[in-house]
Amino acid sequence: KWYEPCKHFWFSVTVGSITEAKLYLRKQRNKVDKKTGIKTTDTQETLTAKFLKNIDRDLIKQIKSANDVYDLVKDEMENELQEKLLVIYLDTKKFVILKKIIFIGTVNSSTIVARDVFREAVKCNAVSLILVHNHPAGSIKPSYQDMEMTNKFINIGKMMDIDVIDHLIIGKNSYYSFLESNGDLFDKEKMVSS
């Protein structure tokens, strides 16, 4: 089981520190397995390659634009029959720490509680986040509630020092980015470049 030593530094990899992961694997090389008594002979590079081949590629993706976000979520959000809110949590260099569906609503609505969104941000030590939700009917036009929610989350994020850097609405084969369309809502110095 080559992945046994890997599970102990999973957090390091999810926050973008592949170097820490490699250091841990280097320490694990040539240790004796207590269960089997067999000495590990894989090199650090082999262990790292095996591990990196199997991790979720989303966790090492850097977000540079709204299109990057769309590419990351379109397959799981475009054809949903229920409205969902997915949040992408980012580190200081805009690498994805966590991508998580926070709410599942009905065909035309979802009740979103900011507490749940920001609790996850604090738990994974995110410095910024991107809100993404779908419109099952396919339209990407933001509703009044979408605009209110965006403003609410931006303000809560400012109070918590967690930047809300964009909010995307996913429709059929397209998206709407609040940052690209209403950039004045956001602190542009901290945003994803378009």
N, C-alpha and C positions, 0 to 999 in steps of 0.2 A: 504494500500500500504506500506508494510514493507520496501520496497527498497528506499522510499523517503529520509530518513536520510542518506542512503548509498551513494547517488550520489554525495554528497558534499565532500566526502573524497576519491573519486575514484582514484585521483592521488596518494594518499598515498599508496593505495593497489598496484598500478601498479609499483611503485618503490620498492616494497618488504616490506613495513612497515605495516604488519598486526597489530602490536601493536598500531600504530596511528589510524588505523581503529577501533580497539576495544575501544580505549579511546573516540573516537568521538561517537560511539554507546552508550557508558556508559552515556555520557552527554545527549544524546537524550532520554534515558529511562525516562519514567514518565512525559514527556512533554505533554502539551495539544495541540492537533491538532487544529489549528485555523479554518480550514474549517468545521470540524465536531463537534468540542468541546469535543471530546472523549479523555480521558487520555490514553496514551500509557502504557500498562501494561506488554508488553513483556520484559523479562530480557535481559540484554546485551548479554548473551551467546546465547539465542534463536535468537536474531537479527543477531548476527555474524554468527551463523550456517546457517541461511537462506541465508544470503548474500554470504558467501563463497561457498555454494552449487551451486549458480548460476553464479559465476564469471568464466571467461575463464581460465581454468586450465593452459594454456600456459603462462599466466602472472605471475604465481608463480613457474615456473619451473626453476631450476638451471641447467646451462649447464656445464658439466664436461668433455665432450668428443665430438668428431665429430659424434659418434654414437647417442648421445643425440640429436644433431642437426638434424640428419637424421630422427630419430623417430618423432621429432617435426613437420617436414615438408613433409615427404614422401607422405602422403595421398593427400595433395593438390598440390604436384609438379610432382609426377611420371608420371601421365598419361595425362599431358597437351599437347595440340597440338601446342601451341605457346611457344616460349622461354620467360621465365619470370625471373626477378631478384627480389628476396625476401631478405630483410635485417632484421636481428634479432639484436635488440638494447639491450645492457646489462648494469646492474649497476655494482658497484664495486665488488660485490660478485658473479657476473656472473648469476644473476637472470634476466629473460627476462622482459624488460620494455615494449617493443613493437615489434611486428612482422608484417612487412608491405611489400606488393608487391609494388615495386617502379617503375618497368618498365615491359611492355608487348611488346614483339617484334613480329617478324614474325615466320614462321616455322623454319627458320635457323639462325636468327640473332636478336639482340636487340641493340638499341643505348642507351648507358648508360651514364648519366651525373652525375659526382661526386657531383656536387652542390646539387642535390636533395637528394642524400644519406646522405650527411653530414648535410644538413639543418634539416632533421628529427632527427639526432643524437643530434644536439644542442637543438632543441625544446623539446625533452624528457629527456635532461640532461644525456644522455648515456656516459659512459666512454669507452665503447668498442662496437664493432659490428662484426657480422659475415655475410659475403656475401654468398648467396645461389642462384644458378641458375640451370635451367634444360636444358637438351638436349632432345628435343622431339623425335629425332631418337632413343634414348635409350643408345647411347654410352656415357661413362663417361670419355673418353680420352680428356684432355684439349687441346684446340687449342692454337695457338700462340697468338691470341687476348685475350683468357682467361688469359694467363700468363702475358701479358702486362697490362691488366686491374687490375689484382691482385697487381702487382708491383706499378702501379699508385695509387691505393687506399691505399696501405700500406704507401706510401710516403706522400700522402695528410693527412692521419690520423696522422702521426708523426708530421706534421706541426701544426695540430689542437689539438694535445694532445688527440686524440680519437683513441684507438688502434684497428686496423683491426686484429682480432685474428685467423681468418680462412676464407677460401673460399671453399664452397662445390659445386660440380657439381652433380646433381641428374639425374640418368638414370633409366632404367627399373630394379627395384629390387636391385639397388646398388648405391653407391656414390663414389666420388673421393674427398678426402680432401687434399688441398694444404699443410696444416700444417703437416699432416701425411706423405705426399710424398715429400714435398719440405720444410721441417721445417726451413732450413737455411734462408728462406725469412723473417721469423718472429722473433720478439724479444721473445725468448722462455720463459723468466722469467714472461712475462705477458700473456702467452697463456693458453688455455684450456689444461688440462692434457689429454693425449691420453690413 
